[in-house]
Amino acid sequence: MHFVEETYLRFMLSSWVEGGDCCKWIGIVCHNSTGYVNQLHLAAPPLSEPDFDATPAEWEAYERSKLRGKINPSLLELKHLSSLDLSSNNFSSIHIPKIFGLLESLTYLNLSYAQFQGAIPHNLGNLSKLQYLDLGGNDLKSKSLQWVSGLSSLQYIDLSGADLSNATDWVQLHLSGCRLEDDPSFISVNSTKSLVVLDLSWNRFSSVPNSIFSLHGLVSIDLNYFGNISFLEVLDFTNWNHLNSSIPNSLYSLNRLQFLSLSGNQLQGTISSAIGNLSSATYLDLSENQLNGQIPLSIGQLSSLEFFDVSKNQLNGQIPLSIGELSSLELFDVSENQLNGTFPLSIGELSSLKYLDFGYNLLEGVVLETHFSNLTRLTTLAASQNRLRFEPNSSWIPLFQCERIELGHWHLGPKFPQWLKFQKKLSYLDISYAGISDVMPTWFLNLPTQFEYLNLSSNQLIGEISYLNVSNFVDLSSNRFIGPLPRVLPTLLFLILSNNSFSGSLFELLCNSSSRKRMEVLYIDKNLISRDIPDCWSHRQDLKILNLGSNKLTGEIPPSLWRLNLTMLNLRNNTMFGEFPSTLQNSPYLIMLDLSENHFSGSVPAWIGDKLSNLVILSLRSNNFDGHIPHKIFIPKCFNNLSAMATTNKTDKKVYGDSFYRFSWSALLVLKGREDEYGSTLGLLTSMDLSANSLTGEIPKEIGSLVGLLSLNFSGNLLTGNIPDSIGNMELMESLDLSMNRLNGEIPPSFSNLNFLNHFNVSYNNLRGQIPTSTQLQSFDNLSYVGNHLWGPPLTKNCTSKGIPTDVANNGSSSEGSKVNSLYVSIALGFVMGFWGVVAPLFFIRSWSIAYYRKLDHICGKLYVFWATMGM
């Protein structure tokens, strides 16, 4: 019956006769004695969980199995029909037939998720026997709900998803997602049945409506005066109603209320001490609002309370000691507030507690073993981002068996916490930034449980790790681990090993299996990994973020790496070489590309602007790229296709995409004249860095179309010609460095438009003329302009009547001897200052010396260009 086509459905509906053989068909139920058809169960079969992995052909077959077409009027011949279920079918081209309003015997009508559309027929109000009506999940609308008043037997109604924005008359429940806002002029409707569940979630209320439903014979309900419905047991205003008032005082008089959820709104003000009057409450959820003040001491009067959640508010003060009186409490969540003081000992009296979360607050002090003395049922302990110290006795054995422990930013060290040895069910552990300075214990790596999430980052753990039994997420960054990279499970999604001393090659980690790996994020930067990058990426098709920067990798980029749909690739600070790979064209999703501080050579290809149009951060600095740049290559005309750099919309969605990856984005960039690591703010940056190469030619005027660029660095190349006036269009620019090139002409007057500049350098070019007047350009010191023939503020040089800087004019009338003397003096002073300012630190800072000698040949080439440019 579920697999009929439209014509067959019409035939069946026209063929049903009271008492016929149709009662033997699937989905048709007849009365035992009369044989009359009284129930039609024609809902589409539910999609079982395994079907979510069905092939396209199986999905198509499933869709074909749904009923579709028109409903034949012969359905009216079933005069004794009491139950009709057509849910989850596909009637996408028709309205709900008006004939349904003529089936006077109906007590049950379910048309949910059947893809009906259009207006709800008002004659449904004629079904006076109807007890259950479900029209949810369709594309329906109604300008009036007066028809509901005729449903005198109604016990349940669901209109979820219907557009009721123009309706002015209301009854009953389950109106989630109906675009309701503010307080329309509700018309009261009598109902003979009482309903205790109020579901108004996913609407647009900005204040609590004054009158909504008719319940238990009441003419109206005023939610600002909850005392009028003191019988109410369940009140649910969950998620995005945008209620921005305070909690009405009358709500606290609902002494029969058992379930209260106001989470996900914008409620303001404090939680009244009158909350202690809700003596029947077992469930209180006020999370994700803007509530402030303290948690009332009277909360301890709610002796039946099992669930208490006020997380993600602005609450302050201490956790009340009266919490210890809630003997039935199973969940206590006060995370992401501004609570201070100490962690109360009374928490340890909550013997029923299973879930405890007070993370991301300002709690401080010492946590003792007695805080957990009676928490025998605890399964979740989440308390990261506080200023707490926990140093139990080394022989302490917890009475609980937690599945999840989050103690990041606690002080747990210096020894590795021995009590974790007894947590046999642990699958989620975060003890990052915990002050642990110890050898990674063997027993921890051999725990029988398989971790889903493991974060040991930012400690001082040492030793080797051969295998990680973690299925989803691993962060061991910023420790002192040594030895080869550990083996991991094929299901692992995130592997972050940054800033350690892992050594050896990537081969064992990447190439030891032919099966497909699920890994999406891989960070191994700032280690001692050596040799070539192996060419075995074909089984890493899910990889999105790859950071191998600051290692000892050599060789060329392997071809299989570009078959991945990477969004970020960082290979900076290695010794890799080769030309810009043409296979990079196969990576259109790249948002960040950093190949800086290597030995890549050749020209930057013309297709980069077309094929990599999503690039937000491009860093090729300190390589050996060279060649003349025609106007139709690279930064030229095609480069304005870099749409991510050509927009002024600075949201991090463009960079991060899925927020699941947000935390894992970081980059070491040279912005504002210095090298810094950018993490959480990376999504607000757009940067192009081609500095310290050997690029030639002019800077094309088309660069000005990248109006969203915040940082541009072309320093240390061989670029010639004038500075394009179009750069003045890049009004969001914060950092601009064109120093150490062979540019000539004037600084364009349009640079006066760059009002956000906080780093600017055009030193050591052949620029002439007056520095344009603007708030920003006059705020930089002389070093930003030195090595040119510029004049005007902020320089002390003035101009003669012929537009020649005074120092130049004076030099023309001075003796040749004074020129030579001045030159010698300048060279001597420059040598002394340069030697001790640059060379001396190399004796004391090892990383500087390595970087210096590594680039010595390259810098010497640039100095030659500089002296030649200056005519010396």
C-alpha positions, 0 to 999 in steps of 0.5 A: 500500500505504501508503494502505490503510484498516483493512479493506483491511489485514485483507483483504491480510494474510488474502490473502497466500499463498506465491508469489502475485501479492502479490509485485507489491505495493508494500512486499512483497518475495519470494524470487527463487527460491522466491517466498515472501514474506520482507520486508514494508516497510509503514512510513508514508512519511517526512514530507519537510521541505516538508510541515511547511508543509502545510495542515490538509487535507494533514496530515489526508490524511497521517494517513489514509495511515497503517496503523491497526486490528488486525493479522490473525493470518493474518500467521503464514502467512508462515512465511518472513518475515525482515523486518517494518517497521511503523514510523511508523504509527498503531496507537494502540489496540492492544498489540504482538500476541503473534503477532510472537513466533511469527514464528520466521524474523524477523531484522529487526523495526521497530515504532518510532513506530507508537503501540503501547502497553501491555506488551512481550510477553515471547514476543519473546524466542523470536525467536532469529534476530532481529538488529535490534529497534526498539521506540523511540518508543512508549508501552510498559512492561516489568517485566522484560527477561529475555526479551531474554536469548533473543535470542542473535543480537541486534546492535541493540536500541532501547527508547527512551521505554519505561517501564523504571522497574520492570525489574530485569534488563538487557542491551544499549544504546539505553535513552535516556529510560527513567526509569532512576534510581540503581542497581537490582539488575541481573541479568547477561545473556549476549550473544554480540554486542559493542556499543561504543555506550552510550546512556543519555541522558535518564534520571535517574541520580544516580550511575554505576550499578555494572552495566548491560550484557552486552557481548562475552561479559562477565557484567557491566560495572562503570562504576566500574571501566572497566578491565574493559572496556578495549576500549570505544571509545564512551561517551555519557552525554549530557544530564540523567542527573544524575550527581553524583559525580566522574569515576571514575579507572578511566575514564582507563584506557580507552586505546581510548576514542575518543568520551567524552561526559559533558555535561549532568550534575552531575559534580563534582570535578576533571579528573585529569591521568590524562586524558592516558592516553586516547591514542586519544581524538578526542572529549571532551565534559565540558561543562555540569557542575560540574567545578572545578580546572584544565585538566590540562597532560597534555591536550597528550598527546592527539595525536589529539584533534579535539573538546574541550569543557569549557564551562559548568563552574567551571574556574579557572586558566590555559589550559594552554600544552600546548594548542598540541600538539594538532595535530588539534584542530578544536574548542576550547570552554572558555567560561563558566568562571572561567579567568584569566590571559592568552590563550596564544600556543600557540593560534596553532599549532593549524592545524586549528582551526575553532571557538574559544570562550573567552568568558565567563571572566576572561582579561585582557591583550593579544591579538596578531596572532601569536595567530592566525598559523596559524589559517587554517581558523578559522570561529568566534571566540567570546570575548566577556565577557573583559578583553582588548585587541586592537589589531592593525596597521591593515594586518593581514589575517587568514589566516582567513575567519570566519563568526562573530565574538564579541568583545563587551566586548573593547577594540578601539577607538577606531578601527573594526576595519579587519581586518573588511573582509577577512572575506568570509563573516561572518554573525554579529558582536558587537563591543558594549562595545568602546570604539569611538568612530568614524564608521561606515565605509561599507565595513562597510555595503557588505560583500557578505555578509548578516549574520544577527546584528549587535551594535554596541551600547554604543560611540560610533559616529556617522553615518547608516545608510540600510540594514541588510543583516541577516536576523535580529537587529540591536542598535545601541543606545547609540551616537550614530547620527543621521538617519532610521531605516534600512531593513531586510529583511522577514525581520528579527526583532529591531531594537534602536535604543535610546538614539541620536539617530535622528530623523524619523517611523516611516513609512518603517520601518513602512509602506514595503511591503505584504508581511508582516514577521516582526519580533517585537521593536522597540526605538526608545526614547530617540531623537528620533522625532517625529510621529504613530505611523502606522496601518500595523501590519496587516503586523506580526502577529508583533510581540510587544515594542514600545518607543517610549518617550522620543521626541517622538511625538504624536497618539493610539494608532492602531487597527491597533496593537491588532490585534497580539498584543503582550506588551509596549508602552512609549510612556512619555515622549512627548506622546501624547494621547487617551482609554484606547483601547477597542481595547486589549481586543483585546490579551489577551496584554499583560504590560507596559503603560507609557503614563506621562508623556503627556497621556492623559485620561479614565477608566481603563475597567472592563474592564481587569481582565477583558481584560488579566488577564496584566498584570504591570507597569502604569504610567499615571503622570503623565497626565491620567486623572481621574474618580470610580472606582466600586467596580466599575471599574478597581482595584475588584472586577474588578481582582482578575482580574489573575491575574498580579498575584494570584499569589505565584509569582515566576518570570520565565516568566510575564513572558518566556514564550519565553526567546528574548525574555528579554534584550530586556525592560526597563522604566523604573519608579518603584519605592522612590521613585526611577526606575530601569531594570529589565532582567534582574530585570524578570521578578521584578517586579509593579508598578502605577503610577497616580501623578500623575493626577487619580483620585478616589474611594476605594481599593477593598478588593479591591486586597488580592487582588493578593497578588503585587504588589511595587510599588503607587504611587497618589501624587499623585491625589485619592483619599479615604476610608480606606486599605483594611485588605486592603492588609496582605494583600499581604505581598510588597509592597516599595514602597508610595506613597499620598502626596499624596492626601486619604486619612483615618483611620488607617494600618491595623494590618494594615500590620504584616504588610508585612515586606518594605517598603523604601519607604513613603510616606503623607505629605501626607494627612489620616491620624490616630492612632498608627503601627502597630508593626512592624519595617518601619514604624518603620524609615522616617524622618519624611518618610514620614509628614509632613503628617498628624496621626500620632504614635508612633515613628518620629515624635517626637510623643507622645500625650495621655491622650485620644489627641491628638498632643501638638503638637496639644494644645499648639497649642490652649493657645498664643496665636494670635500664636504660631500665626501666627509659627510658620506664617510661620517654617515658610513661610519655611523651606519656601520657602528649602529648596524653592527651592534643593532643587528650582528650583536644579538646573533651572539645571544639569540640562537634562533636569530642567528640561524635565521640570519645565516640562512638568509644571508645570501638572499639579503646580500643580493637585496643590499646590492640592489639597494646600493645600486638604486641609491647610486652608490 
